[in-house]
Amino acid sequence: MTATRRRGERLEHAILDATWQIVTEVGYARLTFEAVAALAGTSRPVLSRRWPTRAELALAAMEHAAPPSIKAPDTGSLRSDLIELLRQAVNGLGTVRGEVLAGLAAETARDPDATAALHAWLARSTREDTTATVLARAADRHEIRAVDLSPRVLRLPFDLVRNEVVVYGHLPADDTTTSIVDDVLLPLIHQLTTA
């Protein structure tokens, strides 16, 4: 019996599953196209046609295995909504995601393709709309005044969590996320919405 040649989505899933398995077993630093091709039962040229760089392949595998799922919390208070939003961001990154992001961040220093891939992923994974929803609900409860905040401010909760992972190499603990909310986010939001 002749083996059926995989194409399209089946082949892509096999490649991304193999990539994620390698990243979780040995880390991003030891990820190679050759190892992925061998595990997925395909060839290196098949991989590099779709993902020209190791960074793009790792990010695609990360999104395939653990797509971000962040929803705007509605706990009844701005502070607890922001803490829950950061908790979701931390859970979404997970330990392996953190390792991949740290590895990619290190690679961006010498590889412009890795830089571009990481920036594109960060743009896709930042949920400014969730922050905007949290703030709109707080305004509806009269905790803050309704104002249009810049995309930079709306991205800030996610940027601060990613910063902890990339700069310090680990996921922020609960006390760190609470400190981010109490010492950075709430003072900034109150300043911007009461001016």
C-alpha positions, 0 to 999 in steps of 0.5 A: 500500500502506498502512503498518501502524500499529505498536503495543505492543512494536514501537512501544516498541522503535522509540521506545527505539531512537530515544531511545538513538540520539539520546542516543549521538549528541548527549547527554542534554542535547539529548534532546527528545521531538520529536526522538525522535518524529520519528526513531521515526515517531510523535507526542509524545503517544504518547511522553509517555503512556508516559514522562511525563518526559525522564528516564524516557524516557532511563532506559528507553532505557538499560535497553533498549539496555544492560541491566545484566548483573552476575554474582557473580564467583568468582575464589578471593579476596575482594579479586579478587572485589570488583575484578571486581565493580567492573569489571563495574559500570564496564563496565555503565555504559559511557561513554554510560550515565555521560553519561546518569547525569550529565545526570540527576543535574544535572536532579534539582536542578530536577525532582522527576520526574527525581529519582524516575525516577533513584532508581527506576532506581538501586534496580532496577540495584543488585545487592545479591544479587551482593555478598552472594554474593561475601561468602558465598563469602569466608566459605565460604573462611574469609576473613571471618566470615559475618554479615548485612550491611545493604542499605546495605553491600551496595549500597556497591560500586555506589554508589561506582562511580556516585558517580565517574561522577555527581560526577566525570563519568567512569568510574573507571579500574582504579587507582581501582576497586582503591583503592575495594576496598583503601581502602574496601570491604575495611577496612569488610568486615573491620571488620564481619565481625570485630567 
